[in-house]
Amino acid sequence: MGIITIFSIALGLSMDAFAVSITCGAAAKTSTGLRHPIKVAFFFGLFQALMPVIGWFAGYGLSGIIAPASHLIAFGLLCFIGIKMIVESRQMKDENVRSAYLSNYVLFTLAVATSIDALVVGMSLSFLSINILRPVIVIGMVTFLITFAGVYIGRRVSHLYSDKIEIAGGLILIGIGIKILLQYIST
């Protein structure tokens, strides 16, 4: 898998975390300094990197059973997650966190919730027999950087555009799913 594809997956996966990090920044807009953005970025980056590993190992155990349909499963899972992200973007307005300080528990919960799709992507990568190390590093780093920026953006513009960001992430994942399907069909 090429670096552009890995980066695209990382970007797509990080969009929901980015949208939530904007909300975290808006909730703590009176906070200054680096402590809060680093804390938020650490939680989101860590879980976006860990969940594909868990999914990869789970999928790897099932790969012998599922191998003949692996490309179709990867396509289906990526499209499902992409559509789920788009649908959930319409619901985000009701779920904003309004707290001057976000506890570790709240950040843990948000990080896990936004990284469930990464677990499914990890399973998809195992079905395609792709080494997980490089994608995990890229996913973790991209998510860390994007959510770090998201906190600062949230401080400036609040959460006005968070639903559109999650839609973009969903469309990226659907596009990658279609690319995998087209590669499967062309072989």
Backbone hydrogen bonds, N-H to C=O, Kabsch-Sander energy under -0.5 kcal/mol:
donor,donor_aa,acceptor,acceptor_aa,energy
6,I,2,G,-2.3
7,F,3,I,-2.9
8,S,4,I,-2.3
9,I,5,T,-2.5
10,A,6,I,-2.7
11,L,7,F,-2.8
12,G,8,S,-2.7
13,L,9,I,-2.9
14,S,10,A,-2.0
15,M,11,L,-0.7
15,M,12,G,-0.8
16,D,13,L,-0.5
17,A,13,L,-0.6
18,F,14,S,-2.8
19,A,15,M,-2.5
20,V,16,D,-2.1
21,S,17,A,-2.6
22,I,18,F,-2.1
23,T,19,A,-1.5
24,C,20,V,-2.4
25,G,21,S,-2.5
26,A,22,I,-2.4
27,A,23,T,-2.6
28,A,24,C,-1.5
29,K,26,A,-1.1
31,S,28,A,-2.3
38,I,34,L,-2.5
39,K,35,R,-2.3
40,V,36,H,-2.5
41,A,37,P,-2.6
42,F,38,I,-2.6
43,F,39,K,-2.1
44,F,40,V,-2.3
45,G,41,A,-2.9
46,L,42,F,-2.6
47,F,43,F,-2.1
48,Q,44,F,-2.3
49,A,45,G,-1.3
50,L,46,L,-2.4
51,M,47,F,-2.2
53,V,49,A,-0.7
54,I,50,L,-2.0
55,G,51,M,-2.7
56,W,52,P,-2.8
57,F,53,V,-2.4
58,A,54,I,-2.2
59,G,55,G,-2.9
60,Y,56,W,-2.8
61,G,57,F,-1.6
62,L,58,A,-0.7
62,L,59,G,-0.6
63,S,59,G,-0.7
63,S,60,Y,-0.7
65,I,62,L,-0.9
66,I,62,L,-2.0
67,A,63,S,-2.2
69,A,66,I,-1.8
70,S,67,A,-1.6
73,I,69,A,-2.5
74,A,70,S,-2.7
75,F,71,H,-2.4
76,G,72,L,-2.6
77,L,73,I,-3.1
78,L,74,A,-2.6
79,C,75,F,-2.4
80,F,76,G,-2.5
81,I,77,L,-2.6
82,G,78,L,-2.5
83,I,79,C,-2.8
84,K,80,F,-2.6
85,M,81,I,-2.5
86,I,82,G,-2.0
87,V,83,I,-2.7
88,E,84,K,-2.8
89,S,85,M,-1.5
90,R,86,I,-0.7
90,R,87,V,-1.1
91,Q,88,E,-1.1
92,M,88,E,-0.9
94,D,91,Q,-1.6
95,E,92,M,-1.4
98,R,96,N,-0.6
99,S,97,V,-0.6
103,S,101,Y,-0.6
107,L,103,S,-2.5
108,F,104,N,-2.8
109,T,105,Y,-2.5
110,L,106,V,-2.6
111,A,107,L,-2.8
112,V,108,F,-2.5
113,A,109,T,-2.5
114,T,110,L,-2.2
115,S,111,A,-0.6
115,S,112,V,-0.9
116,I,112,V,-0.5
116,I,113,A,-0.6
119,L,115,S,-1.2
120,V,116,I,-1.4
121,V,117,D,-2.1
122,G,118,A,-2.3
123,M,119,L,-1.8
124,S,120,V,-2.3
125,L,121,V,-2.5
126,S,122,G,-1.8
127,F,123,M,-2.1
128,L,124,S,-1.3
129,S,126,S,-1.5
130,I,125,L,-2.4
136,V,132,I,-2.3
137,I,133,L,-2.2
138,V,134,R,-2.4
139,I,135,P,-3.1
140,G,136,V,-2.6
141,M,137,I,-2.5
142,V,138,V,-3.0
143,T,139,I,-2.4
144,F,140,G,-2.3
145,L,141,M,-2.6
146,I,142,V,-2.8
147,T,143,T,-2.7
148,F,144,F,-2.1
149,A,145,L,-2.2
150,G,146,I,-2.3
151,V,147,T,-1.9
152,Y,148,F,-1.2
153,I,149,A,-2.7
154,G,150,G,-2.8
155,R,151,V,-1.7
156,R,152,Y,-1.2
156,R,153,I,-0.6
157,V,153,I,-3.2
158,S,154,G,-1.4
160,L,157,V,-1.0
162,S,159,H,-0.8
165,I,161,Y,-1.6
166,E,162,S,-1.8
167,I,163,D,-1.6
168,A,164,K,-2.0
169,G,165,I,-2.0
170,G,166,E,-2.3
171,L,167,I,-2.4
172,I,168,A,-2.1
173,L,169,G,-2.0
174,I,170,G,-2.2
175,G,171,L,-2.4
176,I,172,I,-2.1
177,G,173,L,-2.2
178,I,174,I,-2.4
179,K,175,G,-2.2
180,I,176,I,-2.3
181,L,177,G,-2.2
182,L,178,I,-2.7
183,Q,179,K,-2.2
184,Y,180,I,-2.0
185,I,181,L,-2.5
186,S,182,L,-2.2
187,T,183,Q,-0.7
187,T,184,Y,-0.7
